[in-house]
Amino acid sequence: MKRLRAACLWCAIVSAPAPAAEVYSYWIQPCTEHVAARSGCDAGDPELAGWALEAWQKAGGSGLRFAPAKSEDSAGICIYWLERKPQLYGEAHVVSLNGRRVWVIDVQPDLSQFGPRIGAAGQNDKLFRDTVVYLTCLHELGHVLGLPHTADFADIMYSFQYGGDVLEYFSRYRRMLKERPDIRAHSGISEADGKRVARLYAGR
């Protein structure tokens, strides 16, 4: 699959939201030994991406469904672990594959790429590290669903390009967690973003 990337801080290259459909098929790249060597991913990262999909499905109500694709080449959404690239948390963009549109999400799992404060926090606290990976998956999936950036620090669709304390952005979510499974109980989707996605998929 031919893919294009752009360097920016937690961004999306958005041409249009994914086509309206009852079910969005997805494929999540396994964190194999080879993939881990070049990206710094963890074996549990695909599970975090799956939880992000679950969170949006719940927020979107009955009009939004995700289902695993049979293969990478048949998926409408593909999530990959990005090779180490400084200051790029993730990105989402559309590619053409055999005449069909496919959303590609790249997520950076190596927190050392985000400067000393974020890197140190992730090195000293595995749950903080998982927080960053999970919230990045959540943010980029929001773009796939048609949600734009916001300037509200409370939103998962907030853009770091508006400034603000990036460490605190992640830390406030981390403080809600006692153990990794708590991520499933705390979606990270703000009330405002939840209402936006519910409106988009109402009645589908």
C-alpha positions as CSV (number, residue, x, y, z in Angstrom):
1,M,0.0,0.0,0.0
2,K,1.5,3.4,-1.0
3,R,1.3,5.8,1.9
4,L,2.2,9.5,2.3
5,R,3.1,11.2,5.5
6,A,3.5,14.8,6.7
7,A,5.5,16.0,9.6
8,C,3.4,17.8,12.2
9,L,2.3,17.5,15.9
10,W,-0.7,15.3,16.3
11,C,-2.3,16.0,13.0
12,A,-4.5,14.7,10.2
13,I,-4.4,15.0,6.5
14,V,-8.1,15.1,5.9
15,S,-9.7,15.1,2.5
16,A,-13.2,13.8,3.6
17,P,-14.6,11.6,6.4
18,A,-14.9,7.9,5.7
19,P,-17.9,7.0,3.6
20,A,-21.2,6.6,5.5
21,A,-21.7,3.0,6.3
22,E,-23.2,0.8,9.0
23,V,-19.9,-1.1,9.5
24,Y,-16.4,0.2,9.2
25,S,-13.9,-2.6,8.7
26,Y,-10.5,-2.2,10.3
27,W,-7.1,-3.9,10.5
28,I,-4.5,-3.2,13.3
29,Q,-0.9,-4.0,12.6
30,P,0.5,-6.6,15.0
31,C,3.5,-5.5,17.0
32,T,5.9,-8.2,15.8
33,E,9.5,-8.3,16.7
34,H,10.4,-6.6,13.4
35,V,7.8,-3.9,13.8
36,A,8.9,-3.3,17.4
37,A,12.5,-2.9,16.4
38,R,11.7,0.0,14.0
39,S,8.8,1.7,15.9
40,G,9.2,0.9,19.6
41,C,5.7,-0.5,19.8
42,D,4.6,-2.8,22.6
43,A,2.9,-6.2,22.2
44,G,-0.2,-4.7,24.0
45,D,-0.5,-1.7,21.7
46,P,-3.0,-3.3,19.2
47,E,-5.3,-3.9,22.2
48,L,-5.1,-0.1,23.0
49,A,-6.1,0.6,19.4
50,G,-9.0,-1.8,19.8
51,W,-10.2,-0.1,22.9
52,A,-10.1,3.2,21.1
53,L,-12.4,1.7,18.4
54,E,-14.7,0.4,21.1
55,A,-14.9,3.9,22.8
56,W,-15.9,5.6,19.5
57,Q,-18.5,2.9,18.7
58,K,-20.1,3.4,22.1
59,A,-20.1,7.2,21.7
60,G,-21.5,7.0,18.2
61,G,-24.5,4.9,19.2
62,S,-26.3,2.4,17.0
63,G,-25.3,4.2,13.8
64,L,-21.7,3.4,14.2
65,R,-20.1,-0.1,14.1
66,F,-16.6,-1.4,13.6
67,A,-15.7,-4.9,12.6
68,P,-12.3,-6.6,12.0
69,A,-11.4,-7.1,8.4
70,K,-10.3,-10.5,7.0
71,S,-7.0,-9.0,5.9
72,E,-5.0,-5.7,5.7
73,D,-5.9,-5.4,2.0
74,S,-9.7,-5.6,2.6
75,A,-9.8,-3.1,5.5
76,G,-11.4,0.3,5.3
77,I,-9.3,1.6,8.2
78,C,-5.7,0.4,8.8
79,I,-3.7,1.3,11.9
80,Y,0.1,1.2,11.8
81,W,2.9,1.8,14.3
82,L,4.9,4.7,13.0
83,E,8.6,4.5,12.6
84,R,10.4,6.8,15.0
85,K,9.8,10.4,14.0
86,P,10.4,13.3,16.4
87,Q,7.3,15.3,17.5
88,L,4.8,13.4,15.4
89,Y,2.3,11.6,17.7
90,G,0.1,10.4,14.9
91,E,-1.7,11.2,11.6
92,A,-4.6,10.0,9.6
93,H,-4.9,10.2,5.8
94,V,-6.7,8.6,2.9
95,V,-5.0,6.5,0.2
96,S,-6.4,4.8,-2.9
97,L,-6.1,1.0,-3.0
98,N,-7.4,-0.9,-6.0
99,G,-9.9,1.8,-6.7
100,R,-11.2,2.1,-3.1
101,R,-10.6,4.7,-0.4
102,V,-8.7,3.5,2.7
103,W,-8.1,5.4,5.8
104,V,-4.5,5.0,7.1
105,I,-3.7,5.9,10.7
106,D,-0.1,6.1,11.8
107,V,0.6,6.1,15.6
108,Q,3.9,6.8,17.2
109,P,4.4,4.5,20.2
110,D,7.9,5.6,21.2
111,L,7.5,8.4,23.7
112,S,11.3,9.3,23.5
113,Q,10.4,11.1,20.3
114,F,8.4,13.7,22.1
115,G,11.0,15.5,24.1
116,P,12.5,14.9,27.6
117,R,9.3,15.6,29.7
118,I,7.0,13.2,27.8
119,G,9.8,10.7,27.3
120,A,10.8,10.6,31.0
121,A,7.1,10.3,32.1
122,G,6.7,7.3,29.8
123,Q,9.9,5.7,30.9
124,N,9.0,5.9,34.5
125,D,5.3,5.0,34.2
126,K,4.0,2.3,31.9
127,L,0.4,3.5,32.3
128,F,1.4,7.0,31.2
129,R,3.1,5.5,28.1
130,D,-0.1,3.5,27.4
131,T,-2.2,6.7,28.0
132,V,-0.3,8.5,25.2
133,V,-0.7,5.6,22.7
134,Y,-4.4,5.1,23.5
135,L,-5.3,8.8,23.3
136,T,-3.4,9.2,20.1
137,C,-5.3,6.3,18.5
138,L,-8.5,7.8,19.8
139,H,-7.7,11.2,18.4
140,E,-6.8,10.0,14.9
141,L,-9.8,7.7,14.7
142,G,-11.9,10.8,15.5
143,H,-10.7,12.3,12.2
144,V,-11.6,9.2,10.3
145,L,-15.2,9.6,11.7
146,G,-15.4,13.1,10.4
147,L,-14.4,15.2,13.5
148,P,-12.2,18.2,13.0
149,H,-9.6,19.6,15.5
150,T,-10.9,21.8,18.3
151,A,-9.4,24.5,20.4
152,D,-10.9,23.1,23.6
153,F,-8.3,21.6,25.9
154,A,-10.9,19.2,27.3
155,D,-11.6,17.6,23.9
156,I,-9.9,14.5,22.6
157,M,-10.0,16.3,19.3
158,Y,-8.0,19.2,20.7
159,S,-4.9,20.1,18.6
160,F,-1.6,20.8,20.3
161,Q,-1.0,23.4,17.6
162,Y,-3.2,25.7,19.9
163,G,-0.5,25.4,22.6
164,G,-1.2,24.3,26.2
165,D,0.7,22.0,28.5
166,V,1.0,18.7,26.6
167,L,2.3,16.8,29.6
168,E,-0.8,17.8,31.6
169,Y,-3.1,16.9,28.7
170,F,-2.0,13.3,29.0
171,S,-1.4,13.4,32.8
172,R,-5.0,14.3,33.7
173,Y,-6.2,11.1,31.9
174,R,-3.4,9.1,33.5
175,R,-4.6,10.1,37.0
176,M,-7.9,8.4,36.4
177,L,-6.1,5.0,36.0
178,K,-5.0,2.6,38.6
179,E,-4.3,-0.3,36.2
180,R,-4.3,-0.9,32.5
181,P,-7.9,-2.3,32.2
182,D,-9.2,1.0,33.6
183,I,-8.6,2.5,30.1
184,R,-11.7,0.7,28.9
185,A,-13.7,2.3,31.7
186,H,-12.5,5.9,30.9
187,S,-13.1,6.5,27.2
188,G,-11.2,9.8,27.0
189,I,-13.9,11.3,24.8
190,S,-15.2,14.6,26.0
191,E,-18.9,15.3,26.3
192,A,-18.7,17.8,23.4
193,D,-16.9,15.4,21.1
194,G,-19.3,12.6,22.1
195,K,-22.2,14.7,21.1
196,R,-20.5,15.6,17.8
197,V,-20.0,12.0,16.8
198,A,-23.5,11.0,17.9
199,R,-25.0,13.7,15.7
200,L,-22.9,12.6,12.7
201,Y,-24.1,9.0,13.0
202,A,-27.6,9.5,14.3
203,G,-30.1,7.5,12.3
204,R,-27.6,5.5,10.2
